Amino acid sequence: MNAAVRAVVRSAVFYNKKVVGVFRGYDGLIAGDFIELNSRSVKNILNVGGTFLKSARSKEFMTLEGREKAYNQLKAQEIDALVVIGGNGSFTGAHIFHEEFGIPVIGIPGTIDNDLYGTDYTIGYDTASNTVTHCVDKIRDTAQSHNRLFIVEVMGRDSGFIALNAALATGAIEVILPEENKTFQELFVELERGASNKKTSNIIIAAEGNKLGNAFDIAAKVREQFPQLDVKVTILGHLQRGGSPSNFDRVIASKLGVAAIEGLLNGKTDVMAGIVNDKLAYTFLQQAIFNKATIDYELLRISKILAT
Ligand code: F6P
């Protein structure tokens, strides 16, 4: 997100516009927690994860009263447009705010989950996928040396983009996604197949929002069915959301930050700037919110072929 903030600030300055940073997301908007930014304010942040502006989920912004306060803060500071970096929740707030008060808003997709319609990539997804891949590679060393089965739980409350990508990249025997209705029976069949193919180490990647349960629940069921297996659990958690961003994430954050400012200057509003088929694309926030990004089922098919 820092890389996107930097791109927004520097492109706005390039076009002779004033930029104000809002601390703590919508809570900061309501409180008027603002800071004037210039090109130097965003030096040396391109390579740093997170956002120096901080972020928060705001309950108050969900109320009309809260949004009214936010609007008054913007008016008082003569701020006439808003760039919002975030996911579904942030865009829902931005869309309603725009509808109620007419302030031009533009969204930049920032979530490691990659689950936004209207862009092939969200900022953070590539870095998180790489982090998971590196972590699973390390886990594989123990799995391999001790003939163990690891169930690795990755983030993805509602979507399995990270899980699927990482499963393919790490050679996992199975991936369990929120989008699927996999049964334990199907999982056991895969594990049987792995055993009959003389697999000695196994990794199962489970997205946290999968329907079979959390990694410990899954491990308990697998142990029941295969008492001979040494089953371990690793939950990667928030380490997936931090760290220096990948080259890819820095590049798309830079592109989208500039696209947000240029979009606003060209009169675009109530849209999200995204990348579709390698090209810049603006999608109405309402569409980005209500449509679901679908995982690549071709990747799932490939990962099944290669897990044999
Ligand atoms: O950003 C989305 C997400 O990473 C989900 O996959 C995950 O469930 C959630 O955030 C965790 O959020 P929190 O930091 O509030 O626990």
Residues whose N, C-alpha, C, O or C-beta is under 5 A from the ligand:
A	BS01	F6P	T111 I112 D113 M155 G156 R157
